[in-house]
């Protein structure tokens, strides 16, 4: 089962729970104050630009003396 992150709006506590995918969106009780906490959806950033991709890697040395 996957691990999901939840955050309590009342006390700002973040915690993780192992939940089935079918129950991932259901509010969970906060372990600190017992208030209902909503799931935090993690954001993923990906840059597909080939211009920036090659600039981030150092130049490879070519060994031609075999």
C-alpha positions in Angstrom: 0.0 0.0 0.0 1.3 3.5 -0.8 2.2 6.1 1.8 0.3 9.4 1.7 1.1 12.7 3.4 -1.6 14.6 5.3 -1.5 18.1 6.9 -3.7 19.4 9.7 -5.0 22.9 9.1 -5.7 23.4 12.8 -2.2 22.8 14.2 -0.1 22.6 11.0 1.1 19.1 11.8 2.2 17.0 8.8 2.1 13.2 9.0 2.2 10.2 6.8 -0.3 7.3 6.7 -0.2 4.0 4.8 -3.6 3.8 3.1 -5.2 1.8 0.3 -5.5 3.9 -2.9 -9.3 3.8 -2.7 -9.2 5.6 0.7 -6.4 8.1 -0.1 -8.6 11.1 -0.4 -10.6 10.5 2.8 -9.7 12.9 5.7 -7.5 11.4 8.4 -7.5 12.3 12.1 -4.4 14.4 13.1 -2.2 12.5 15.6 -1.7 15.7 17.6 -5.1 17.3 17.9 -7.5 14.7 16.4 -8.9 17.2 13.8 -9.7 16.0 10.3 -6.7 16.4 8.1 -6.6 16.7 4.3 -4.2 14.9 2.0 -1.3 16.9 0.6 -0.6 16.3 -3.1 3.1 16.5 -3.9 4.0 18.6 -6.9 6.5 17.4 -9.5 8.5 19.7 -11.7 10.1 18.5 -14.8 12.0 20.6 -17.4 12.0 19.0 -20.8 14.0 21.7 -22.5 17.0 20.3 -24.3 18.7 23.7 -24.2 18.8 23.6 -20.4 19.5 19.9 -20.1 22.9 19.9 -21.7 24.0 23.1 -19.8 23.7 21.3 -16.5 26.1 18.5 -17.2 29.9 18.9 -17.3 31.7 18.3 -20.6 32.8 14.7 -21.0 36.5 14.0 -21.7 37.1 12.0 -24.8 39.8 9.5 -24.6 41.1 8.8 -28.1 44.5 7.2 -27.2 43.7 3.5 -27.3 
